[in-house]
Amino acid sequence: MAKKALLIGINYPGTAVELRGCVNDVRRMQKCLIERYGFSNKDITILIDTDKSCIQPTGKNIRHHLEKLIDLGKSGDFLVFHYSGHGTRLPPPDIESGDSTGFDECITPCDMNLIRDDEFRSMVANVKKGCQLTIISDSCHSGGLIEGVKEQIGESHVKPIEEDHADPPKPGIVNNLLSILTSFFAICGISKSQTQTQTDRGGGQESFAGELELETDETFDVKTRYIPFHIYVSLLKQQTGKTNIQSGRIRQTLAKLFGEDSSMSRDRSLRDIGNCEVNAAVDSERPILKTKVFADKGILLSGCQTNEKSEDVYVTRTGKAYGAFSDAIQTILSETRKDKKITNKKLVMRAREILKRHRFSQRPGLYCHDRYVNKPFIC
C-alpha cells in the first residue's frame, strides 16, 4: 500500500488577482499528510508559484503530475490531490453542449491554461480499481469540478445557476466608467466588506481557525478565489501578449495557444461520448468511459457549490493567510484525535457548520460514489 499526494498552491504574485493563502494551504496540508496520515515527504509533489526553484503550477505541469499520480496508483493505494487557487467558469459554446451545471467549471493555473471539469473527469476515470483518489479543491465554482460524479452533499444540481458571464457593457462614457469600477472590484475579489471582525462573522468566544486564532476585535481581509470571465480574458492577453483574443472564441484560442496541452484540444470529444461502452479519446490512447462509469472513480471535497465563490482570508495582525475551506479542514482535524477516523461526510458537514457560523457564504460539497460517503477522509 502506497500513499502519494500532489499539492497545488497558486498565489498569482504580481498580478491583479493575487491571493495570499493558497501556498500556505499547501504547506499545512503537506504537514498534515505527514504527521497525521503517515505520508512520506518524498511521495508528496508540490507545485507553487511563489518560489521559482519549485515546479511551477502551469496547466501543462498540473496535468502531467496529476496523470502521473493516477498512473502510478495501484489497488490498495491512497492518492490525494489538493488544489488551492482561483477558479472560473466558461459559458458553453452552444446550448446543447452545456453540462449539468450549465457551465464548464475550471481551475486556473498560473499561466491561465485552464483545466476544465471534463478533463478532470477523463483523468479520474483512469484511477485503477481498488485505488482511492481524494480531491480537495479550495477554489471558486469547485462544486462542479468533476463532471458526472454524484453529488452527495450540495445544492449545485437543484438550484438555478446564476449567470455571471455576460459580456462587458458596450462603449459609452457611463458604461465605460461602470465597467471599470465593476472590473476593479471583481479583480480585487471583493464579495463583502474587506475589513471585518470576528464578531461580524458570528464570533463569540470561539476561535475560527485551528492555527489562526482570531480575537474578537481582529480585522482580516477577504478576497474571493474567483476570476470573472472577462477579467480572465484580460489576464490571458497579458500572459500571452495576444491582444486580439475574442471572448466568444476563447476555446479555439486556448487550443491554438497551448496546443495538445489545452483542455480544449485534449478533451473536445468528451461531451459526445454516446452510448458506447468505451470510446477512444482524441489526442490520447487512454479509453474514455461512458458517463455512468465515472461515478465509481474519485472523491471530491469542494470548497463551495458550483455557483458559489470560495474565500481567501488574510489576518491583518498576524500576517497569516489561508483559504476558508482549507482552514476549516485543518481545524476539524486538529480537534479530532489521530487514532479516530472522520468520514468524508462528517468532515464536509462540520466544515459547512464552521463556515456558516462565521458567516462565510460558501457551502462545501461532497461528490463521490455512495461507497465513499462514510469512508474515512483520505485513509
Contacts in CASP RR format, 6 or more apart in sequence:
PFRMAT RR
TARGET T0000
AUTHOR 0000-0000-0000
METHOD contacts of the structure
MODEL  1
MAKKALLIGINYPGTAVELRGCVNDVRRMQKCLIERYGFSNKDITILIDT
DKSCIQPTGKNIRHHLEKLIDLGKSGDFLVFHYSGHGTRLPPPDIESGDS
TGFDECITPCDMNLIRDDEFRSMVANVKKGCQLTIISDSCHSGGLIEGVK
EQIGESHVKPIEEDHADPPKPGIVNNLLSILTSFFAICGISKSQTQTQTD
RGGGQESFAGELELETDETFDVKTRYIPFHIYVSLLKQQTGKTNIQSGRI
RQTLAKLFGEDSSMSRDRSLRDIGNCEVNAAVDSERPILKTKVFADKGIL
LSGCQTNEKSEDVYVTRTGKAYGAFSDAIQTILSETRKDKKITNKKLVMR
AREILKRHRFSQRPGLYCHDRYVNKPFIC
1 76 0 8 1.000
1 77 0 8 1.000
1 78 0 8 1.000
2 43 0 8 1.000
2 72 0 8 1.000
2 73 0 8 1.000
2 74 0 8 1.000
2 77 0 8 1.000
2 78 0 8 1.000
3 33 0 8 1.000
3 37 0 8 1.000
3 38 0 8 1.000
3 39 0 8 1.000
3 40 0 8 1.000
3 43 0 8 1.000
3 77 0 8 1.000
3 78 0 8 1.000
3 79 0 8 1.000
3 80 0 8 1.000
3 379 0 8 1.000
4 39 0 8 1.000
4 43 0 8 1.000
4 44 0 8 1.000
4 45 0 8 1.000
4 69 0 8 1.000
4 72 0 8 1.000
4 73 0 8 1.000
4 77 0 8 1.000
4 78 0 8 1.000
4 79 0 8 1.000
4 80 0 8 1.000
5 29 0 8 1.000
5 30 0 8 1.000
5 33 0 8 1.000
5 39 0 8 1.000
5 43 0 8 1.000
5 44 0 8 1.000
5 45 0 8 1.000
5 69 0 8 1.000
5 79 0 8 1.000
5 80 0 8 1.000
5 81 0 8 1.000
5 82 0 8 1.000
6 44 0 8 1.000
6 45 0 8 1.000
6 47 0 8 1.000
6 65 0 8 1.000
6 66 0 8 1.000
6 69 0 8 1.000
6 80 0 8 1.000
6 81 0 8 1.000
6 82 0 8 1.000
7 26 0 8 1.000
7 29 0 8 1.000
7 30 0 8 1.000
7 44 0 8 1.000
7 45 0 8 1.000
7 46 0 8 1.000
7 47 0 8 1.000
7 80 0 8 1.000
7 81 0 8 1.000
7 82 0 8 1.000
8 26 0 8 1.000
8 46 0 8 1.000
8 47 0 8 1.000
8 48 0 8 1.000
8 57 0 8 1.000
8 62 0 8 1.000
8 81 0 8 1.000
8 82 0 8 1.000
8 83 0 8 1.000
8 84 0 8 1.000
8 85 0 8 1.000
9 22 0 8 1.000
9 23 0 8 1.000
9 25 0 8 1.000
9 26 0 8 1.000
9 46 0 8 1.000
9 47 0 8 1.000
9 48 0 8 1.000
9 49 0 8 1.000
9 57 0 8 1.000
9 83 0 8 1.000
9 84 0 8 1.000
9 85 0 8 1.000
10 19 0 8 1.000
10 22 0 8 1.000
10 23 0 8 1.000
10 48 0 8 1.000
10 49 0 8 1.000
10 57 0 8 1.000
10 84 0 8 1.000
10 85 0 8 1.000
10 86 0 8 1.000
10 108 0 8 1.000
10 109 0 8 1.000
10 110 0 8 1.000
11 18 0 8 1.000
11 19 0 8 1.000
11 20 0 8 1.000
11 21 0 8 1.000
11 22 0 8 1.000
11 23 0 8 1.000
11 48 0 8 1.000
11 49 0 8 1.000
11 50 0 8 1.000
11 85 0 8 1.000
12 18 0 8 1.000
12 19 0 8 1.000
12 49 0 8 1.000
12 85 0 8 1.000
12 86 0 8 1.000
12 110 0 8 1.000
13 49 0 8 1.000
13 50 0 8 1.000
15 235 0 8 1.000
15 238 0 8 1.000
16 187 0 8 1.000
16 231 0 8 1.000
16 235 0 8 1.000
17 86 0 8 1.000
17 187 0 8 1.000
17 189 0 8 1.000
17 227 0 8 1.000
17 231 0 8 1.000
17 235 0 8 1.000
19 85 0 8 1.000
19 86 0 8 1.000
19 223 0 8 1.000
19 225 0 8 1.000
19 312 0 8 1.000
19 321 0 8 1.000
20 223 0 8 1.000
20 312 0 8 1.000
20 314 0 8 1.000
20 321 0 8 1.000
21 84 0 8 1.000
21 312 0 8 1.000
21 313 0 8 1.000
21 314 0 8 1.000
21 321 0 8 1.000
21 322 0 8 1.000
21 323 0 8 1.000
22 84 0 8 1.000
22 85 0 8 1.000
22 138 0 8 1.000
22 225 0 8 1.000
22 312 0 8 1.000
22 323 0 8 1.000
23 48 0 8 1.000
23 49 0 8 1.000
23 50 0 8 1.000
23 84 0 8 1.000
24 320 0 8 1.000
24 321 0 8 1.000
24 322 0 8 1.000
25 82 0 8 1.000
25 84 0 8 1.000
25 138 0 8 1.000
25 322 0 8 1.000
25 323 0 8 1.000
25 326 0 8 1.000
25 327 0 8 1.000
26 46 0 8 1.000
26 48 0 8 1.000
26 82 0 8 1.000
26 84 0 8 1.000
28 211 0 8 1.000
28 322 0 8 1.000
28 326 0 8 1.000
28 330 0 8 1.000
29 80 0 8 1.000
29 82 0 8 1.000
29 136 0 8 1.000
29 326 0 8 1.000
29 330 0 8 1.000
30 41 0 8 1.000
30 44 0 8 1.000
30 46 0 8 1.000
32 330 0 8 1.000
32 333 0 8 1.000
33 39 0 8 1.000
33 44 0 8 1.000
33 80 0 8 1.000
33 378 0 8 1.000
34 40 0 8 1.000
34 41 0 8 1.000
34 44 0 8 1.000
36 333 0 8 1.000
36 338 0 8 1.000
37 78 0 8 1.000
37 378 0 8 1.000
37 379 0 8 1.000
39 80 0 8 1.000
45 55 0 8 1.000
45 65 0 8 1.000
45 69 0 8 1.000
46 54 0 8 1.000
46 55 0 8 1.000
47 54 0 8 1.000
47 55 0 8 1.000
47 56 0 8 1.000
47 57 0 8 1.000
47 61 0 8 1.000
47 62 0 8 1.000
47 65 0 8 1.000
48 54 0 8 1.000
48 57 0 8 1.000
49 56 0 8 1.000
49 57 0 8 1.000
49 110 0 8 1.000
55 61 0 8 1.000
55 65 0 8 1.000
56 110 0 8 1.000
56 111 0 8 1.000
57 109 0 8 1.000
57 110 0 8 1.000
58 109 0 8 1.000
58 110 0 8 1.000
58 111 0 8 1.000
58 113 0 8 1.000
59 109 0 8 1.000
59 111 0 8 1.000
59 113 0 8 1.000
59 114 0 8 1.000
59 115 0 8 1.000
59 258 0 8 1.000
59 261 0 8 1.000
60 111 0 8 1.000
60 113 0 8 1.000
60 258 0 8 1.000
60 261 0 8 1.000
61 109 0 8 1.000
62 107 0 8 1.000
62 109 0 8 1.000
62 115 0 8 1.000
63 115 0 8 1.000
63 119 0 8 1.000
63 123 0 8 1.000
63 261 0 8 1.000
63 266 0 8 1.000
66 81 0 8 1.000
66 123 0 8 1.000
67 123 0 8 1.000
67 126 0 8 1.000
69 79 0 8 1.000
69 81 0 8 1.000
70 79 0 8 1.000
70 123 0 8 1.000
70 124 0 8 1.000
70 126 0 8 1.000
70 127 0 8 1.000
70 133 0 8 1.000
71 126 0 8 1.000
73 79 0 8 1.000
73 127 0 8 1.000
73 128 0 8 1.000
73 131 0 8 1.000
74 128 0 8 1.000
74 131 0 8 1.000
75 128 0 8 1.000
75 129 0 8 1.000
75 130 0 8 1.000
75 131 0 8 1.000
76 130 0 8 1.000
76 131 0 8 1.000
76 132 0 8 1.000
77 131 0 8 1.000
77 132 0 8 1.000
78 131 0 8 1.000
78 132 0 8 1.000
78 134 0 8 1.000
78 378 0 8 1.000
78 379 0 8 1.000
79 127 0 8 1.000
79 131 0 8 1.000
79 132 0 8 1.000
79 133 0 8 1.000
79 134 0 8 1.000
80 133 0 8 1.000
80 134 0 8 1.000
80 135 0 8 1.000
80 136 0 8 1.000
80 378 0 8 1.000
81 133 0 8 1.000
81 134 0 8 1.000
81 135 0 8 1.000
81 136 0 8 1.000
82 135 0 8 1.000
82 136 0 8 1.000
82 137 0 8 1.000
82 138 0 8 1.000
82 326 0 8 1.000
83 107 0 8 1.000
83 135 0 8 1.000
83 136 0 8 1.000
83 137 0 8 1.000
83 138 0 8 1.000
83 139 0 8 1.000
84 138 0 8 1.000
84 139 0 8 1.000
84 225 0 8 1.000
84 323 0 8 1.000
84 326 0 8 1.000
85 107 0 8 1.000
85 108 0 8 1.000
85 138 0 8 1.000
85 139 0 8 1.000
85 225 0 8 1.000
86 107 0 8 1.000
86 108 0 8 1.000
86 139 0 8 1.000
86 140 0 8 1.000
86 225 0 8 1.000
86 226 0 8 1.000
86 227 0 8 1.000
87 105 0 8 1.000
87 106 0 8 1.000
87 107 0 8 1.000
87 108 0 8 1.000
87 139 0 8 1.000
87 140 0 8 1.000
87 141 0 8 1.000
87 142 0 8 1.000
87 225 0 8 1.000
87 226 0 8 1.000
87 227 0 8 1.000
88 106 0 8 1.000
88 108 0 8 1.000
88 114 0 8 1.000
88 140 0 8 1.000
88 141 0 8 1.000
88 226 0 8 1.000
88 227 0 8 1.000
88 228 0 8 1.000
88 229 0 8 1.000
88 232 0 8 1.000
89 103 0 8 1.000
89 104 0 8 1.000
89 105 0 8 1.000
89 106 0 8 1.000
89 141 0 8 1.000
89 164 0 8 1.000
89 165 0 8 1.000
89 229 0 8 1.000
90 103 0 8 1.000
90 104 0 8 1.000
90 106 0 8 1.000
90 114 0 8 1.000
90 116 0 8 1.000
90 165 0 8 1.000
90 229 0 8 1.000
90 250 0 8 1.000
90 251 0 8 1.000
91 103 0 8 1.000
91 165 0 8 1.000
91 229 0 8 1.000
92 98 0 8 1.000
92 99 0 8 1.000
92 102 0 8 1.000
92 103 0 8 1.000
92 104 0 8 1.000
93 251 0 8 1.000
97 271 0 8 1.000
98 104 0 8 1.000
98 271 0 8 1.000
99 117 0 8 1.000
99 118 0 8 1.000
99 147 0 8 1.000
99 148 0 8 1.000
99 271 0 8 1.000
100 147 0 8 1.000
100 148 0 8 1.000
100 157 0 8 1.000
101 144 0 8 1.000
101 156 0 8 1.000
101 157 0 8 1.000
101 161 0 8 1.000
101 306 0 8 1.000
101 307 0 8 1.000
102 161 0 8 1.000
103 141 0 8 1.000
103 161 0 8 1.000
103 165 0 8 1.000
103 306 0 8 1.000
104 116 0 8 1.000
104 117 0 8 1.000
104 118 0 8 1.000
105 116 0 8 1.000
105 117 0 8 1.000
105 141 0 8 1.000
105 142 0 8 1.000
105 143 0 8 1.000
105 144 0 8 1.000
105 145 0 8 1.000
105 147 0 8 1.000
105 306 0 8 1.000
106 114 0 8 1.000
106 115 0 8 1.000
106 116 0 8 1.000
106 117 0 8 1.000
106 141 0 8 1.000
106 263 0 8 1.000
107 114 0 8 1.000
107 115 0 8 1.000
107 137 0 8 1.000
107 139 0 8 1.000
107 145 0 8 1.000
108 114 0 8 1.000
108 139 0 8 1.000
108 227 0 8 1.000
108 232 0 8 1.000
109 115 0 8 1.000
111 239 0 8 1.000
112 232 0 8 1.000
112 235 0 8 1.000
112 236 0 8 1.000
112 239 0 8 1.000
112 240 0 8 1.000
113 254 0 8 1.000
113 257 0 8 1.000
113 258 0 8 1.000
113 261 0 8 1.000
113 262 0 8 1.000
113 263 0 8 1.000
114 254 0 8 1.000
114 263 0 8 1.000
115 263 0 8 1.000
116 263 0 8 1.000
116 267 0 8 1.000
117 144 0 8 1.000
117 145 0 8 1.000
117 146 0 8 1.000
117 147 0 8 1.000
118 147 0 8 1.000
118 263 0 8 1.000
118 267 0 8 1.000
118 270 0 8 1.000
118 271 0 8 1.000
119 263 0 8 1.000
119 266 0 8 1.000
119 267 0 8 1.000
119 270 0 8 1.000
120 135 0 8 1.000
120 145 0 8 1.000
120 146 0 8 1.000
120 147 0 8 1.000
121 146 0 8 1.000
121 147 0 8 1.000
121 148 0 8 1.000
121 149 0 8 1.000
121 270 0 8 1.000
121 294 0 8 1.000
122 266 0 8 1.000
122 267 0 8 1.000
122 270 0 8 1.000
122 281 0 8 1.000
122 284 0 8 1.000
122 286 0 8 1.000
122 288 0 8 1.000
124 133 0 8 1.000
124 135 0 8 1.000
124 146 0 8 1.000
124 149 0 8 1.000
124 294 0 8 1.000
124 297 0 8 1.000
124 298 0 8 1.000
125 288 0 8 1.000
125 289 0 8 1.000
125 293 0 8 1.000
125 294 0 8 1.000
125 297 0 8 1.000
126 286 0 8 1.000
126 297 0 8 1.000
127 133 0 8 1.000
127 297 0 8 1.000
127 298 0 8 1.000
132 298 0 8 1.000
132 299 0 8 1.000
132 372 0 8 1.000
132 375 0 8 1.000
132 379 0 8 1.000
133 297 0 8 1.000
133 298 0 8 1.000
133 299 0 8 1.000
134 298 0 8 1.000
134 299 0 8 1.000
134 301 0 8 1.000
134 344 0 8 1.000
134 377 0 8 1.000
134 378 0 8 1.000
135 145 0 8 1.000
135 146 0 8 1.000
135 298 0 8 1.000
135 299 0 8 1.000
135 300 0 8 1.000
135 301 0 8 1.000
136 301 0 8 1.000
136 326 0 8 1.000
136 329 0 8 1.000
137 143 0 8 1.000
137 145 0 8 1.000
137 300 0 8 1.000
137 301 0 8 1.000
137 302 0 8 1.000
137 303 0 8 1.000
138 225 0 8 1.000
138 303 0 8 1.000
138 310 0 8 1.000
138 323 0 8 1.000
138 324 0 8 1.000
138 325 0 8 1.000
138 326 0 8 1.000
139 145 0 8 1.000
139 225 0 8 1.000
139 303 0 8 1.000
139 310 0 8 1.000
140 224 0 8 1.000
140 225 0 8 1.000
140 226 0 8 1.000
140 227 0 8 1.000
140 304 0 8 1.000
140 308 0 8 1.000
140 309 0 8 1.000
140 310 0 8 1.000
141 226 0 8 1.000
141 304 0 8 1.000
141 306 0 8 1.000
141 307 0 8 1.000
141 308 0 8 1.000
141 309 0 8 1.000
142 300 0 8 1.000
142 302 0 8 1.000
142 303 0 8 1.000
142 304 0 8 1.000
142 310 0 8 1.000
143 154 0 8 1.000
143 156 0 8 1.000
143 300 0 8 1.000
143 302 0 8 1.000
143 303 0 8 1.000
143 304 0 8 1.000
143 305 0 8 1.000
143 306 0 8 1.000
143 365 0 8 1.000
143 367 0 8 1.000
144 156 0 8 1.000
144 300 0 8 1.000
144 302 0 8 1.000
144 306 0 8 1.000
144 367 0 8 1.000
145 300 0 8 1.000
145 302 0 8 1.000
145 367 0 8 1.000
146 294 0 8 1.000
146 298 0 8 1.000
146 300 0 8 1.000
146 367 0 8 1.000
147 270 0 8 1.000
147 294 0 8 1.000
148 291 0 8 1.000
148 294 0 8 1.000
148 295 0 8 1.000
149 294 0 8 1.000
149 295 0 8 1.000
149 297 0 8 1.000
149 298 0 8 1.000
149 300 0 8 1.000
149 367 0 8 1.000
149 368 0 8 1.000
149 369 0 8 1.000
150 295 0 8 1.000
150 367 0 8 1.000
150 368 0 8 1.000
150 369 0 8 1.000
150 370 0 8 1.000
151 157 0 8 1.000
151 365 0 8 1.000
151 366 0 8 1.000
151 367 0 8 1.000
152 345 0 8 1.000
152 365 0 8 1.000
152 366 0 8 1.000
152 367 0 8 1.000
152 368 0 8 1.000
152 370 0 8 1.000
152 373 0 8 1.000
153 345 0 8 1.000
153 348 0 8 1.000
153 349 0 8 1.000
153 352 0 8 1.000
153 364 0 8 1.000
153 365 0 8 1.000
153 366 0 8 1.000
154 305 0 8 1.000
154 363 0 8 1.000
154 365 0 8 1.000
154 366 0 8 1.000
155 305 0 8 1.000
155 363 0 8 1.000
156 305 0 8 1.000
156 306 0 8 1.000
156 307 0 8 1.000
157 306 0 8 1.000
159 305 0 8 1.000
159 307 0 8 1.000
161 306 0 8 1.000
161 307 0 8 1.000
162 307 0 8 1.000
164 228 0 8 1.000
164 229 0 8 1.000
165 228 0 8 1.000
165 229 0 8 1.000
167 230 0 8 1.000
167 247 0 8 1.000
168 179 0 8 1.000
168 183 0 8 1.000
168 230 0 8 1.000
169 175 0 8 1.000
169 176 0 8 1.000
169 178 0 8 1.000
169 179 0 8 1.000
183 228 0 8 1.000
183 230 0 8 1.000
183 231 0 8 1.000
183 234 0 8 1.000
186 228 0 8 1.000
186 231 0 8 1.000
187 231 0 8 1.000
188 194 0 8 1.000
188 223 0 8 1.000
189 223 0 8 1.000
189 224 0 8 1.000
189 226 0 8 1.000
190 222 0 8 1.000
190 223 0 8 1.000
190 224 0 8 1.000
191 222 0 8 1.000
191 224 0 8 1.000
191 309 0 8 1.000
191 311 0 8 1.000
191 361 0 8 1.000
192 222 0 8 1.000
192 361 0 8 1.000
193 200 0 8 1.000
193 222 0 8 1.000
194 221 0 8 1.000
194 222 0 8 1.000
194 223 0 8 1.000
195 219 0 8 1.000
195 220 0 8 1.000
195 221 0 8 1.000
195 316 0 8 1.000
196 219 0 8 1.000
196 220 0 8 1.000
196 222 0 8 1.000
197 216 0 8 1.000
197 217 0 8 1.000
197 218 0 8 1.000
197 219 0 8 1.000
198 204 0 8 1.000
198 208 0 8 1.000
198 214 0 8 1.000
198 215 0 8 1.000
198 216 0 8 1.000
198 217 0 8 1.000
198 218 0 8 1.000
198 358 0 8 1.000
199 216 0 8 1.000
199 217 0 8 1.000
200 359 0 8 1.000
201 208 0 8 1.000
201 357 0 8 1.000
201 358 0 8 1.000
201 359 0 8 1.000
201 360 0 8 1.000
202 357 0 8 1.000
202 358 0 8 1.000
202 359 0 8 1.000
203 216 0 8 1.000
203 357 0 8 1.000
203 358 0 8 1.000
204 216 0 8 1.000
205 216 0 8 1.000
206 357 0 8 1.000
207 213 0 8 1.000
207 214 0 8 1.000
208 214 0 8 1.000
208 327 0 8 1.000
208 331 0 8 1.000
208 354 0 8 1.000
208 358 0 8 1.000
209 322 0 8 1.000
209 327 0 8 1.000
209 330 0 8 1.000
209 331 0 8 1.000
210 327 0 8 1.000
210 330 0 8 1.000
210 331 0 8 1.000
210 334 0 8 1.000
210 335 0 8 1.000
211 320 0 8 1.000
211 322 0 8 1.000
211 327 0 8 1.000
211 330 0 8 1.000
211 334 0 8 1.000
212 315 0 8 1.000
212 318 0 8 1.000
212 320 0 8 1.000
212 322 0 8 1.000
212 327 0 8 1.000
214 220 0 8 1.000
214 315 0 8 1.000
215 317 0 8 1.000
218 315 0 8 1.000
218 316 0 8 1.000
218 317 0 8 1.000
219 316 0 8 1.000
219 317 0 8 1.000
220 313 0 8 1.000
220 314 0 8 1.000
220 315 0 8 1.000
220 316 0 8 1.000
221 313 0 8 1.000
221 314 0 8 1.000
221 316 0 8 1.000
222 311 0 8 1.000
222 312 0 8 1.000
222 313 0 8 1.000
222 314 0 8 1.000
223 311 0 8 1.000
223 312 0 8 1.000
223 314 0 8 1.000
224 309 0 8 1.000
224 310 0 8 1.000
224 311 0 8 1.000
224 312 0 8 1.000
225 309 0 8 1.000
225 310 0 8 1.000
225 311 0 8 1.000
225 312 0 8 1.000
225 323 0 8 1.000
226 309 0 8 1.000
226 310 0 8 1.000
227 235 0 8 1.000
229 247 0 8 1.000
230 247 0 8 1.000
233 245 0 8 1.000
233 247 0 8 1.000
233 250 0 8 1.000
236 242 0 8 1.000
236 245 0 8 1.000
236 250 0 8 1.000
236 253 0 8 1.000
237 243 0 8 1.000
237 245 0 8 1.000
240 257 0 8 1.000
242 253 0 8 1.000
242 257 0 8 1.000
245 253 0 8 1.000
246 253 0 8 1.000
251 264 0 8 1.000
252 264 0 8 1.000
254 262 0 8 1.000
254 263 0 8 1.000
254 264 0 8 1.000
255 262 0 8 1.000
255 264 0 8 1.000
255 265 0 8 1.000
255 268 0 8 1.000
258 265 0 8 1.000
259 265 0 8 1.000
260 266 0 8 1.000
260 283 0 8 1.000
265 282 0 8 1.000
265 283 0 8 1.000
266 281 0 8 1.000
266 282 0 8 1.000
266 283 0 8 1.000
266 284 0 8 1.000
267 282 0 8 1.000
268 282 0 8 1.000
269 279 0 8 1.000
269 281 0 8 1.000
269 282 0 8 1.000
269 288 0 8 1.000
270 288 0 8 1.000
273 279 0 8 1.000
273 288 0 8 1.000
273 290 0 8 1.000
273 291 0 8 1.000
274 290 0 8 1.000
275 290 0 8 1.000
276 290 0 8 1.000
277 289 0 8 1.000
277 290 0 8 1.000
278 287 0 8 1.000
278 288 0 8 1.000
278 289 0 8 1.000
278 290 0 8 1.000
279 287 0 8 1.000
279 288 0 8 1.000
279 290 0 8 1.000
280 287 0 8 1.000
280 288 0 8 1.000
281 287 0 8 1.000
281 288 0 8 1.000
295 369 0 8 1.000
296 369 0 8 1.000
297 369 0 8 1.000
298 368 0 8 1.000
298 369 0 8 1.000
298 372 0 8 1.000
299 344 0 8 1.000
299 366 0 8 1.000
299 367 0 8 1.000
299 368 0 8 1.000
299 372 0 8 1.000
299 375 0 8 1.000
300 365 0 8 1.000
300 366 0 8 1.000
300 367 0 8 1.000
300 368 0 8 1.000
301 329 0 8 1.000
301 344 0 8 1.000
301 347 0 8 1.000
301 348 0 8 1.000
301 364 0 8 1.000
301 365 0 8 1.000
301 366 0 8 1.000
301 377 0 8 1.000
302 364 0 8 1.000
302 365 0 8 1.000
302 366 0 8 1.000
302 367 0 8 1.000
303 310 0 8 1.000
303 325 0 8 1.000
303 351 0 8 1.000
303 362 0 8 1.000
303 364 0 8 1.000
303 365 0 8 1.000
304 310 0 8 1.000
304 325 0 8 1.000
304 362 0 8 1.000
304 363 0 8 1.000
304 364 0 8 1.000
304 365 0 8 1.000
305 362 0 8 1.000
305 363 0 8 1.000
305 365 0 8 1.000
308 361 0 8 1.000
308 362 0 8 1.000
308 363 0 8 1.000
309 361 0 8 1.000
309 362 0 8 1.000
310 323 0 8 1.000
310 324 0 8 1.000
310 325 0 8 1.000
310 362 0 8 1.000
311 323 0 8 1.000
311 324 0 8 1.000
311 360 0 8 1.000
311 362 0 8 1.000
312 321 0 8 1.000
312 322 0 8 1.000
312 323 0 8 1.000
312 324 0 8 1.000
313 321 0 8 1.000
313 322 0 8 1.000
313 323 0 8 1.000
313 324 0 8 1.000
313 327 0 8 1.000
314 320 0 8 1.000
314 321 0 8 1.000
315 321 0 8 1.000
324 355 0 8 1.000
324 360 0 8 1.000
324 362 0 8 1.000
325 351 0 8 1.000
325 355 0 8 1.000
325 362 0 8 1.000
325 364 0 8 1.000
328 350 0 8 1.000
328 351 0 8 1.000
328 354 0 8 1.000
328 355 0 8 1.000
328 364 0 8 1.000
329 347 0 8 1.000
329 351 0 8 1.000
331 354 0 8 1.000
332 342 0 8 1.000
332 347 0 8 1.000
332 350 0 8 1.000
332 351 0 8 1.000
332 354 0 8 1.000
333 342 0 8 1.000
336 342 0 8 1.000
341 376 0 8 1.000
341 377 0 8 1.000
342 350 0 8 1.000
342 376 0 8 1.000
342 377 0 8 1.000
343 373 0 8 1.000
343 374 0 8 1.000
343 375 0 8 1.000
343 376 0 8 1.000
343 377 0 8 1.000
344 366 0 8 1.000
344 368 0 8 1.000
344 372 0 8 1.000
344 373 0 8 1.000
344 374 0 8 1.000
344 375 0 8 1.000
344 376 0 8 1.000
344 377 0 8 1.000
345 366 0 8 1.000
345 373 0 8 1.000
345 374 0 8 1.000
347 377 0 8 1.000
348 364 0 8 1.000
348 365 0 8 1.000
348 366 0 8 1.000
351 364 0 8 1.000
352 363 0 8 1.000
352 364 0 8 1.000
352 365 0 8 1.000
355 362 0 8 1.000
355 363 0 8 1.000
355 364 0 8 1.000
356 363 0 8 1.000
366 373 0 8 1.000
END
